[in-house]
Amino acid sequence: MGAPDVATLPATSCDAISEAMASLVQAHGAIKVRMMASDTELPALYLLFRLVKGGPKRASDLAAEMSADPSTVSRQVASLVRSGLIERTADPADGRASVLAATPAGLEHVRIARERRLEAMAPIVADWPEQDRACFADLLARYTAGLEMHRDQVLSVLLAPMTADPSLAPQTPGPAAAAPVVLPDPAERSI
């Protein structure tokens, strides 16, 4: 099943989804900024959530999976190791490399964070019928999976110059390399 042609999608529904997602990102962004101001270790916790959800893996694989800079991931891993939330073990496939895994303390940390997230979410959807909550969860998961599947295409379109005439596009000095974009798993976004 191929991707639908953009021209065949109703513009009003795509526009409504786009606007709703932009509002969602802004609302979550505002919450994230406040959380980051009070918890400088928050970015590292996204890695912990990823390890708990996806299982043990090498730091390089974790960085690639999250489209993050390996040096940034390395610093965050070091912080989580110092905190006792993850541990390094020898990679069974290559003893020279190490695999990262959540410790029991890390698993407990994630459990508590999930409970807090549920407590924070409850009033937002408390007056929704269960069927609506289930439908929204399913549609949001499908949207997120599609976003992950089409990430490169999304970035290509969104980062394209804002003019139809490329000669009028703003020129940037040096190579035009986009910074890595980290799109955490939706379950990890609202730690």
Salt bridges, closest charged atoms under 4 A:
GLU65 OE2 - ARG50 NH1 3.03
GLU65 OE1 - LYS57 NZ 3.05
ASP91 OD2 - ARG58 NE 2.65
ASP94 OD2 - ARG58 NH2 3.68
ASP94 OD1 - ARG96 NE 2.99
GLU108 OE2 - ARG111 NH2 2.52
GLU115 OE2 - ARG111 NH1 2.32
GLU130 OE1 - ARG133 NH2 2.78
ASP138 OD2 - ARG142 NH1 3.90
GLU148 OE1 - ARG151 NH2 2.20
ASP185 OD2 - LYS53 NZ 2.34
GLU188 OE2 - ARG50 NE 3.37
